[in-house]
Amino acid sequence: MAKSLFPRVIAPLLLEALSDTPVVCLLGPRQVGKTTLAREYCPNYSYISFDDSTLLNTAQQDPTGFIQGLPEQVILDEVQRAPELLPAIKAAVDQRRTPGRFLLTGSANLLLLPKVQESLAGRVEVLNLFPLTEQEKHRNENSLLSSLISGKIAPQIIGEQSVIEGVAEAVCQGGYPEPNTRSAARARQWHRQYLNAIIQRDVKDIAAIRDEDEMLALMEMLAYRTGTLLNVSSMANELKMTRETTEKYLSILERLFLVRRLSAWHRNQSKRLVKTPKVHVIDSGLATTLSGLKTDDWNNHKSNFGPVLESFVVQQLICQASWIGSDFKFSHYRDKDQVEVDLVIERGQQLWGVEVKKAASINPKDSAGLARLAAQAGKRFQGGILLYCGNNTLPLTQDNCYAVPMNTLWQ
């Protein structure tokens, strides 16, 4: 059996969940290694894939009989193709609540399907497996997010201020395992084939769509607009689609873990905060392929690398948070003066801010967003970082805030 090319940080959390929870659900995009991880860490489990049409038809026609005929411990792969099984799984677990009985994997977000949360409430633990992070690729055990929330970031001058290497390559490569083994040109070909396959096949598992080409066009537009405020009406007009259809297609792309809406941080008493979400393509490699960006474009000031870099950082930190705990909330900050913070991280009553900058130098105004967020959040604000492409960790004018080299995400 194939093993993961890179160790997945989530693996111990998977084993922990299986030790005390009857149903564990591993969700994430196609081709990120869910099946490989499940089979590698649960070698004694029987394995059933609903990519097998015969098994799928049997499960759909007689869900209860199918579940009753399964072995004691089983992996059910691509379970979003047979949502009819979930009530039968609930009934089986209610009869015999054995930890680790069912390990489900899905390439669509089952929690957004009607009645799923109700069916499996209290019986299931959901873990998300996303494309590889740079931390996983470099096999680094220490996460930047852990350092941030524990207050361990401090000034560090390692030499004359210079540009760090490898950021453009990391962004363009993205995190899907397969293209990480290919040349840049072959990786771009993989990304295109991957998206076409998902739209032609996986979309049909969760929704009926009118036009595959329209959905592909929307995904390409989202790649160009990643890291920006979401304007559904503008996209609908440009694509000559209705707003309702555009919103439906966007929701499907979210359920397939291709894009993420990042809500706006707000306080009820503040009328000066913008409440529009941002949209991020989850994998930066896919985003650069669809928007035509290459590593050679990094130093071209007319290129759109800044927003893609922001999406890249947001994804890295959200993944790091999933390894620490599930009680984090994420948003972005923007007010009517257009002062922004790219990522707001909350845990309980504590709050941190993260800014992203493509340049290798900083100036005092670069901490304006963090300062504004600190003023709005008050005592909740614990500190923040400005991730940039310079090599030194430097203090910013806002207390407990630092400019941090981008490669601390993986080094």
Secondary structure, DSSP 4 states (H G I P E B T S, - for coil): ----SS--TTHHHHHHHHTT-SEEEEE--TTSSHHHHHHHH-TTSEEEETTSHHHHHHHHH-HHHHHHTS-SSEEEETGGG-TTHHHHHHHHHHH---TT-EEEEESS-GGGSTTHHHHHTTTEEEEE--SPPHHHHTT----HHHHHHTT----B--SS--BPSSHHHHHHH-S-TTGGGS-HHHHHHHHHHHHHHIIIIIHHHH---S-HHHHHHHHHHHHHHTTEE--HHHHHHHHT--HHHHHHHHHHHHHTTSEEEEPBP--TT-SSB--PPEEEES-HHHHHHHHT--GGGTT-TTS-HHHHHHHHHHHHHHHHHHHH-S--EEEEEEBTT--EEEEEEEETTEEEEEEE--SS---GGGGHHHHHHHHHHGGGEEEEEEEESBSSBEE-SSTTEEEEEGGGGT-
